Amino acid sequence: MTNVHGPKVVVIGGGTGLPVLLRGLRKFPINLSAIVTVSDDGGSTGRLREDLSIPAPGDIRKVIASMSDVEPTLLELFQHRFENGNGISGHSLGNLILAGMTSITGDFYKGIKEISRVFNVKGRIYPIANENMYLKAEFEDGSVVRGESNIPKVGKKIKRVFYDPPKIEPLPEAVQAIQRAEMVVVAPGSLYTSIIPNLIAPEIKQALREADAKKYYICNIMTQHGETNGYKASDHIEALHQHVGERFIDNIVIHGEMIESTIKEGYAKEMAEPVLCDEERLEGLGVHVLKDDIASLHTDGTLKHDEQKIAKLLYNLL
């Protein structure tokens, strides 16, 4: 993994939101590190976890692709998902390569470093854990469910998420990256299943509390059914602070442009709506609000974070 000189920036997350930030930030002269969740248990990732007892490779694969500097054809091959074939259908080639390199090196993190070297990754990639682990959620009614993919299906208000097994040792390199950072960015994404799982290890909590870095949360544009129904921006912040144990986010970055009614109608079919910016409540939580145009409309009618806009904003804040 390339050691780039410049301000030390750590981005934390998973799912589809983290690669968006990384694709934009890797083009700037910064020392970039990504801390990635490995608790996914669905699809190809879930099958490989069950068969090989390895951490979830799917989000790591997406991050490697977003931070790499290789020929587009090689990236397309890495991201390719097989649609047919007995036993191989549904698997991503990148997931299989990660599983294979883990077997060769005997260690998931070593496997990531080797693949990152081959794919000329611009920065460092740290899985939040180097062991097989699962996520559990406790809901407001006291019920508990196991498995990241099962949590949004329950349809109840989430009280907290935690690990299974309960004690997970985060990579020391990930903890040190936070301690030494000049900027820590919590990426957008599924709040309880992609973002918070990276924050709840005691060593990570302590590093976030004590780090001198300015800490930013890139707020989701829309709520997510099964996780954040009815959540305002302040509810996202409160969930983050609750799981870390104290206030640690200094700034929240929110899409400040009006969202057209036709876009809202499309999301309403998925039981999602725009995340409202309750600025007064956020200021009361000690969080400075930064509003800007940080999204773009995709051809499928969805409004997504724009990698170039966010990266430029964050780099200017540095």
C-alpha positions as a Markdown table, in Angstrom:
| # | Residue | x | y | z |
|---|---|---|---|---|
| 1 | Met | 0.0 | 0.0 | 0.0 |
| 2 | Thr | 1.4 | 3.3 | -1.1 |
| 3 | Asn | 2.7 | 5.6 | 1.7 |
| 4 | Val | 1.6 | 9.0 | 0.6 |
| 5 | His | 2.9 | 12.1 | 2.3 |
| 6 | Gly | 0.5 | 14.8 | 3.4 |
| 7 | Pro | -2.2 | 15.3 | 6.0 |
| 8 | Lys | -3.3 | 12.1 | 7.7 |
| 9 | Val | -7.0 | 11.4 | 7.0 |
| 10 | Val | -8.9 | 8.4 | 8.4 |
| 11 | Val | -12.2 | 7.4 | 6.9 |
| 12 | Ile | -14.4 | 4.9 | 8.8 |
| 13 | Gly | -17.4 | 3.0 | 7.4 |
| 14 | Gly | -18.6 | 0.3 | 5.1 |
| 15 | Gly | -21.3 | -0.6 | 2.6 |
| 16 | Thr | -21.6 | 1.7 | -0.5 |
| 17 | Gly | -21.0 | 5.0 | 1.2 |
| 18 | Leu | -17.3 | 4.4 | 2.2 |
| 19 | Pro | -16.0 | 3.7 | -1.3 |
| 20 | Val | -17.6 | 6.9 | -2.6 |
| 21 | Leu | -15.6 | 9.0 | -0.2 |
| 22 | Leu | -12.4 | 7.1 | -0.9 |
| 23 | Arg | -12.6 | 7.3 | -4.7 |
| 24 | Gly | -12.7 | 11.1 | -4.3 |
| 25 | Leu | -10.2 | 11.5 | -1.6 |
| 26 | Arg | -7.5 | 9.3 | -3.1 |
| 27 | Lys | -7.0 | 11.8 | -5.9 |
| 28 | Phe | -5.7 | 14.4 | -3.4 |
| 29 | Pro | -2.2 | 14.6 | -1.8 |
| 30 | Ile | -3.2 | 13.1 | 1.6 |
| 31 | Asn | -2.1 | 10.2 | 3.7 |
| 32 | Leu | -5.3 | 8.2 | 3.5 |
| 33 | Ser | -6.4 | 5.3 | 5.7 |
| 34 | Ala | -9.7 | 3.4 | 5.6 |
| 35 | Ile | -11.2 | 1.4 | 8.6 |
| 36 | Val | -13.8 | -1.0 | 7.2 |
| 37 | Thr | -16.5 | -3.1 | 8.8 |
| 38 | Val | -16.3 | -6.9 | 8.3 |
| 39 | Ser | -19.6 | -8.0 | 9.9 |
| 40 | Asp | -21.7 | -8.5 | 6.7 |
| 41 | Asp | -23.2 | -12.0 | 6.5 |
| 42 | Gly | -25.3 | -11.9 | 3.3 |
| 43 | Gly | -24.7 | -13.1 | -0.2 |
| 44 | Ser | -21.3 | -14.2 | -1.4 |
| 45 | Thr | -19.7 | -12.8 | 1.7 |
| 46 | Gly | -21.9 | -14.8 | 4.0 |
| 47 | Arg | -21.3 | -18.0 | 2.1 |
| 48 | Leu | -17.5 | -17.6 | 2.3 |
| 49 | Arg | -17.7 | -16.7 | 6.0 |
| 50 | Glu | -19.6 | -19.9 | 6.8 |
| 51 | Asp | -17.4 | -22.1 | 4.6 |
| 52 | Leu | -14.0 | -20.7 | 5.5 |
| 53 | Ser | -14.5 | -18.9 | 8.9 |
| 54 | Ile | -13.0 | -15.6 | 7.7 |
| 55 | Pro | -14.1 | -12.0 | 8.3 |
| 56 | Ala | -16.5 | -10.6 | 5.7 |
| 57 | Pro | -14.6 | -9.8 | 2.5 |
| 58 | Gly | -17.3 | -7.9 | 0.6 |
| 59 | Asp | -16.8 | -4.3 | 1.9 |
| 60 | Ile | -13.0 | -4.8 | 1.9 |
| 61 | Arg | -13.2 | -5.7 | -1.8 |
| 62 | Lys | -15.2 | -2.6 | -2.6 |
| 63 | Val | -12.7 | -0.4 | -0.7 |
| 64 | Ile | -9.7 | -2.0 | -2.5 |
| 65 | Ala | -11.4 | -1.2 | -5.8 |
| 66 | Ser | -12.1 | 2.4 | -4.8 |
| 67 | Met | -8.5 | 3.1 | -3.7 |
| 68 | Ser | -6.6 | 1.2 | -6.4 |
| 69 | Asp | -4.8 | 2.7 | -9.4 |
| 70 | Val | -4.8 | -0.1 | -12.1 |
| 71 | Glu | -6.2 | -0.7 | -15.5 |
| 72 | Pro | -10.0 | -0.5 | -15.6 |
| 73 | Thr | -10.2 | -4.0 | -17.1 |
| 74 | Leu | -8.4 | -5.4 | -14.1 |
| 75 | Leu | -10.8 | -3.6 | -11.7 |
| 76 | Glu | -13.8 | -4.9 | -13.7 |
| 77 | Leu | -12.4 | -8.4 | -13.4 |
| 78 | Phe | -11.9 | -7.9 | -9.6 |
| 79 | Gln | -15.5 | -6.7 | -9.2 |
| 80 | His | -17.0 | -9.3 | -11.5 |
| 81 | Arg | -19.8 | -11.4 | -10.0 |
| 82 | Phe | -20.5 | -14.9 | -11.5 |
| 83 | Glu | -24.1 | -15.4 | -12.5 |
| 84 | Asn | -23.9 | -19.1 | -13.4 |
| 85 | Gly | -22.0 | -22.1 | -12.3 |
| 86 | Asn | -22.5 | -24.8 | -9.7 |
| 87 | Gly | -21.2 | -23.5 | -6.4 |
| 88 | Ile | -19.7 | -20.3 | -7.9 |
| 89 | Ser | -22.9 | -18.5 | -8.9 |
| 90 | Gly | -23.3 | -15.3 | -6.9 |
| 91 | His | -19.7 | -15.1 | -5.9 |
| 92 | Ser | -17.6 | -12.0 | -6.6 |
| 93 | Leu | -14.2 | -12.8 | -8.0 |
| 94 | Gly | -12.7 | -10.2 | -5.7 |
| 95 | Asn | -14.2 | -12.0 | -2.7 |
| 96 | Leu | -12.7 | -15.3 | -3.8 |
| 97 | Ile | -9.3 | -13.7 | -4.3 |
| 98 | Leu | -9.4 | -12.3 | -0.8 |
| 99 | Ala | -10.4 | -15.7 | 0.6 |
| 100 | Gly | -7.6 | -17.3 | -1.4 |
| 101 | Met | -5.0 | -14.8 | -0.2 |
| 102 | Thr | -6.1 | -15.3 | 3.4 |
| 103 | Ser | -5.5 | -19.0 | 2.9 |
| 104 | Ile | -2.1 | -18.5 | 1.4 |
| 105 | Thr | -0.9 | -16.0 | 4.0 |
| 106 | Gly | -2.8 | -17.5 | 6.9 |
| 107 | Asp | -4.1 | -14.1 | 8.0 |
| 108 | Phe | -6.9 | -11.9 | 6.7 |
| 109 | Tyr | -5.1 | -8.6 | 7.1 |
| 110 | Lys | -1.9 | -9.9 | 5.5 |
| 111 | Gly | -4.0 | -11.0 | 2.6 |
| 112 | Ile | -5.5 | -7.5 | 2.3 |
| 113 | Lys | -2.0 | -6.0 | 2.3 |
| 114 | Glu | -0.8 | -8.3 | -0.4 |
| 115 | Ile | -3.8 | -7.7 | -2.7 |
| 116 | Ser | -3.5 | -3.9 | -2.0 |
| 117 | Arg | 0.1 | -4.1 | -3.2 |
| 118 | Val | -0.9 | -5.9 | -6.4 |
| 119 | Phe | -3.7 | -3.4 | -7.1 |
| 120 | Asn | -1.6 | -0.4 | -6.3 |
| 121 | Val | -3.8 | 0.9 | -3.5 |
| 122 | Lys | -3.3 | 4.6 | -2.7 |
| 123 | Gly | -3.4 | 4.4 | 1.1 |
| 124 | Arg | -4.0 | 1.8 | 3.8 |
| 125 | Ile | -6.9 | -0.5 | 4.5 |
| 126 | Tyr | -7.7 | -1.8 | 7.9 |
| 127 | Pro | -10.5 | -4.3 | 8.6 |
| 128 | Ile | -12.0 | -3.4 | 12.0 |
| 129 | Ala | -11.2 | -6.9 | 13.1 |
| 130 | Asn | -8.9 | -9.7 | 11.9 |
| 131 | Glu | -11.2 | -12.5 | 13.0 |
| 132 | Asn | -14.6 | -13.9 | 12.1 |
| 133 | Met | -17.3 | -11.9 | 14.0 |
| 134 | Tyr | -21.0 | -11.2 | 13.8 |
| 135 | Leu | -23.3 | -8.3 | 14.7 |
| 136 | Lys | -26.2 | -8.4 | 17.1 |
| 137 | Ala | -28.9 | -5.7 | 17.7 |
| 138 | Glu | -31.0 | -5.1 | 20.7 |
| 139 | Phe | -34.3 | -3.4 | 20.0 |
| 140 | Glu | -36.3 | -1.0 | 22.2 |
| 141 | Asp | -38.6 | -3.8 | 23.3 |
| 142 | Gly | -35.7 | -5.8 | 24.6 |
| 143 | Ser | -35.6 | -8.4 | 21.8 |
| 144 | Val | -32.3 | -9.3 | 20.2 |
| 145 | Val | -31.4 | -10.5 | 16.6 |
| 146 | Arg | -28.1 | -11.9 | 15.3 |
| 147 | Gly | -26.7 | -11.2 | 11.9 |
| 148 | Glu | -26.1 | -7.9 | 10.1 |
| 149 | Ser | -28.4 | -8.9 | 7.2 |
| 150 | Asn | -31.3 | -9.8 | 9.6 |
| 151 | Ile | -31.3 | -6.5 | 11.6 |
| 152 | Pro | -33.1 | -4.2 | 9.1 |
| 153 | Lys | -35.7 | -6.9 | 8.5 |
| 154 | Val | -37.1 | -6.8 | 12.0 |
| 155 | Gly | -38.7 | -3.4 | 11.6 |
| 156 | Lys | -38.3 | -2.3 | 15.2 |
| 157 | Lys | -36.5 | 0.7 | 16.6 |
| 158 | Ile | -32.9 | -0.2 | 17.4 |
| 159 | Lys | -31.5 | 0.5 | 20.8 |
| 160 | Arg | -27.9 | -0.7 | 20.3 |
| 161 | Val | -25.7 | -3.0 | 18.3 |
| 162 | Phe | -22.9 | -5.1 | 19.7 |
| 163 | Tyr | -20.5 | -7.9 | 18.7 |
| 164 | Asp | -20.8 | -11.7 | 18.8 |
| 165 | Pro | -18.5 | -12.8 | 20.3 |
| 166 | Pro | -18.6 | -9.7 | 22.6 |
| 167 | Lys | -14.9 | -9.1 | 22.8 |
| 168 | Ile | -13.3 | -8.2 | 19.5 |
| 169 | Glu | -9.7 | -7.0 | 19.2 |
| 170 | Pro | -9.4 | -4.2 | 16.6 |
| 171 | Leu | -6.2 | -4.0 | 14.6 |
| 172 | Pro | -3.6 | -2.0 | 16.5 |
| 173 | Glu | -2.7 | -0.3 | 13.2 |
| 174 | Ala | -6.3 | 1.0 | 13.0 |
| 175 | Val | -6.2 | 2.4 | 16.5 |
| 176 | Gln | -2.9 | 4.1 | 15.8 |
| 177 | Ala | -4.2 | 5.6 | 12.6 |
| 178 | Ile | -7.0 | 7.3 | 14.5 |
| 179 | Gln | -4.6 | 8.5 | 17.2 |
| 180 | Arg | -2.3 | 10.1 | 14.6 |
| 181 | Ala | -4.9 | 11.5 | 12.3 |
| 182 | Glu | -5.4 | 15.1 | 11.5 |
| 183 | Met | -9.0 | 14.5 | 10.2 |
| 184 | Val | -11.3 | 11.6 | 11.0 |
| 185 | Val | -14.3 | 11.2 | 8.7 |
| 186 | Val | -17.3 | 8.9 | 9.5 |
| 187 | Ala | -18.7 | 7.9 | 6.1 |
| 188 | Pro | -22.4 | 7.8 | 5.2 |
| 189 | Gly | -24.0 | 4.4 | 5.0 |
| 190 | Ser | -26.3 | 2.1 | 7.0 |
| 191 | Leu | -26.0 | 3.6 | 10.4 |
| 192 | Tyr | -26.3 | 0.6 | 12.6 |
| 193 | Thr | -24.9 | -2.1 | 10.3 |
| 194 | Ser | -22.1 | -0.4 | 8.4 |
| 195 | Ile | -21.0 | 2.6 | 10.5 |
| 196 | Ile | -21.4 | 1.9 | 14.2 |
| 197 | Pro | -19.9 | -1.6 | 14.1 |
| 198 | Asn | -16.5 | 0.2 | 13.5 |
| 199 | Leu | -16.9 | 2.4 | 16.6 |
| 200 | Ile | -17.8 | 0.0 | 19.4 |
| 201 | Ala | -14.6 | -1.7 | 20.3 |
| 202 | Pro | -13.2 | -0.2 | 23.5 |
| 203 | Glu | -9.8 | 0.6 | 21.9 |
| 204 | Ile | -11.5 | 2.4 | 19.0 |
| 205 | Lys | -13.8 | 4.3 | 21.4 |
| 206 | Gln | -10.9 | 5.6 | 23.4 |
| 207 | Ala | -8.9 | 6.6 | 20.3 |
| 208 | Leu | -11.9 | 8.6 | 19.0 |
| 209 | Arg | -12.3 | 10.3 | 22.3 |
| 210 | Glu | -8.7 | 11.2 | 22.7 |
| 211 | Ala | -7.6 | 12.0 | 19.2 |
| 212 | Asp | -6.7 | 15.6 | 18.4 |
| 213 | Ala | -8.1 | 15.2 | 14.9 |
| 214 | Lys | -11.2 | 17.2 | 13.8 |
| 215 | Lys | -14.0 | 14.6 | 13.4 |
| 216 | Tyr | -16.6 | 14.9 | 10.7 |
| 217 | Tyr | -19.8 | 12.9 | 10.0 |
| 218 | Ile | -21.1 | 12.9 | 6.4 |
| 219 | Cys | -24.8 | 12.6 | 7.1 |
| 220 | Asn | -27.0 | 10.3 | 5.1 |
| 221 | Ile | -29.2 | 12.1 | 2.6 |
| 222 | Met | -32.1 | 9.7 | 3.1 |
| 223 | Thr | -33.4 | 7.6 | 6.0 |
| 224 | Gln | -33.1 | 3.8 | 5.7 |
| 225 | His | -36.1 | 1.6 | 6.3 |
| 226 | Gly | -35.5 | -0.9 | 9.1 |
| 227 | Glu | -32.6 | 1.2 | 10.6 |
| 228 | Thr | -33.3 | 4.9 | 10.7 |
| 229 | Asn | -37.1 | 5.4 | 10.0 |
| 230 | Gly | -38.0 | 8.9 | 11.0 |
| 231 | Tyr | -34.5 | 9.9 | 12.0 |
| 232 | Lys | -33.4 | 13.5 | 11.8 |
| 233 | Ala | -29.7 | 14.5 | 11.5 |
| 234 | Ser | -29.5 | 14.8 | 15.3 |
| 235 | Asp | -30.7 | 11.3 | 15.8 |
| 236 | His | -27.8 | 10.0 | 13.7 |
| 237 | Ile | -25.4 | 12.0 | 15.9 |
| 238 | Glu | -27.0 | 10.8 | 19.1 |
| 239 | Ala | -26.7 | 7.2 | 18.0 |
| 240 | Leu | -23.0 | 7.6 | 17.2 |
| 241 | His | -22.3 | 9.3 | 20.5 |
| 242 | Gln | -24.3 | 6.8 | 22.5 |
| 243 | His | -22.3 | 3.9 | 21.1 |
| 244 | Val | -18.9 | 5.6 | 21.7 |
| 245 | Gly | -19.9 | 6.7 | 25.1 |
| 246 | Glu | -19.5 | 10.5 | 24.8 |
| 247 | Arg | -19.6 | 13.3 | 22.3 |
| 248 | Phe | -16.9 | 13.0 | 19.7 |
| 249 | Ile | -18.2 | 14.4 | 16.4 |
| 250 | Asp | -17.2 | 18.0 | 15.9 |
| 251 | Asn | -18.9 | 18.7 | 12.5 |
| 252 | Ile | -21.7 | 17.2 | 10.5 |
| 253 | Val | -21.8 | 17.7 | 6.7 |
| 254 | Ile | -25.3 | 17.8 | 5.3 |
| 255 | His | -26.6 | 18.0 | 1.8 |
| 256 | Gly | -28.0 | 21.6 | 1.7 |
| 257 | Glu | -29.9 | 21.6 | -1.6 |
| 258 | Met | -33.6 | 21.2 | -2.1 |
| 259 | Ile | -34.7 | 17.7 | -3.1 |
| 260 | Glu | -37.3 | 17.6 | -5.8 |
| 261 | Ser | -40.7 | 16.0 | -5.1 |
| 262 | Thr | -40.3 | 13.4 | -7.8 |
| 263 | Ile | -37.1 | 12.1 | -6.1 |
| 264 | Lys | -38.9 | 12.0 | -2.7 |
| 265 | Glu | -41.8 | 10.1 | -4.3 |
| 266 | Gly | -39.3 | 7.4 | -5.6 |
| 267 | Tyr | -37.8 | 7.0 | -2.1 |
| 268 | Ala | -41.2 | 6.9 | -0.5 |
| 269 | Lys | -41.9 | 3.7 | -2.3 |
| 270 | Glu | -38.9 | 2.2 | -0.3 |
| 271 | Met | -40.3 | 3.8 | 2.9 |
| 272 | Ala | -37.5 | 6.3 | 3.0 |
| 273 | Glu | -37.5 | 10.1 | 3.2 |
| 274 | Pro | -35.0 | 13.0 | 3.4 |
| 275 | Val | -33.0 | 13.3 | 6.6 |
| 276 | Leu | -34.1 | 16.6 | 8.1 |
| 277 | Cys | -31.4 | 19.0 | 9.4 |
| 278 | Asp | -32.6 | 20.0 | 12.9 |
| 279 | Glu | -29.8 | 22.6 | 13.2 |
| 280 | Glu | -30.7 | 23.9 | 16.6 |
| 281 | Arg | -30.7 | 20.5 | 18.1 |
| 282 | Leu | -27.4 | 19.7 | 16.5 |
| 283 | Glu | -25.8 | 22.8 | 17.8 |
| 284 | Gly | -27.1 | 21.8 | 21.3 |
| 285 | Leu | -25.2 | 18.6 | 20.9 |
| 286 | Gly | -22.0 | 20.6 | 20.3 |
| 287 | Val | -21.9 | 19.7 | 16.6 |
| 288 | His | -21.1 | 22.4 | 14.0 |
| 289 | Val | -23.4 | 22.1 | 10.9 |
| 290 | Leu | -21.8 | 22.4 | 7.4 |
| 291 | Lys | -24.4 | 22.6 | 4.6 |
| 292 | Asp | -23.3 | 22.2 | 1.0 |
| 293 | Asp | -24.2 | 20.7 | -2.3 |
| 294 | Ile | -22.6 | 17.2 | -1.9 |
| 295 | Ala | -24.9 | 15.0 | -3.9 |
| 296 | Ser | -25.7 | 14.2 | -7.6 |
| 297 | Leu | -28.7 | 12.6 | -9.3 |
| 298 | His | -28.1 | 9.2 | -10.8 |
| 299 | Thr | -29.7 | 7.9 | -14.0 |
| 300 | Asp | -31.9 | 5.6 | -11.9 |
| 301 | Gly | -33.5 | 8.5 | -10.1 |
| 302 | Thr | -31.6 | 8.1 | -6.8 |
| 303 | Leu | -29.8 | 10.9 | -5.1 |
| 304 | Lys | -26.3 | 9.8 | -4.1 |
| 305 | His | -23.3 | 11.5 | -2.4 |
| 306 | Asp | -20.9 | 12.9 | -5.1 |
| 307 | Glu | -17.3 | 11.7 | -4.6 |
| 308 | Gln | -15.8 | 14.8 | -6.2 |
| 309 | Lys | -17.9 | 17.3 | -4.3 |
| 310 | Ile | -17.3 | 15.7 | -0.9 |
| 311 | Ala | -13.6 | 15.1 | -1.4 |
| 312 | Lys | -13.1 | 18.7 | -2.5 |
| 313 | Leu | -15.0 | 20.0 | 0.5 |
| 314 | Leu | -13.1 | 17.8 | 3.0 |
| 315 | Tyr | -9.7 | 18.7 | 1.4 |
| 316 | Asn | -10.5 | 22.4 | 1.7 |
| 317 | Leu | -11.4 | 21.9 | 5.3 |
| 318 | Leu | -8.0 | 20.4 | 5.9 |
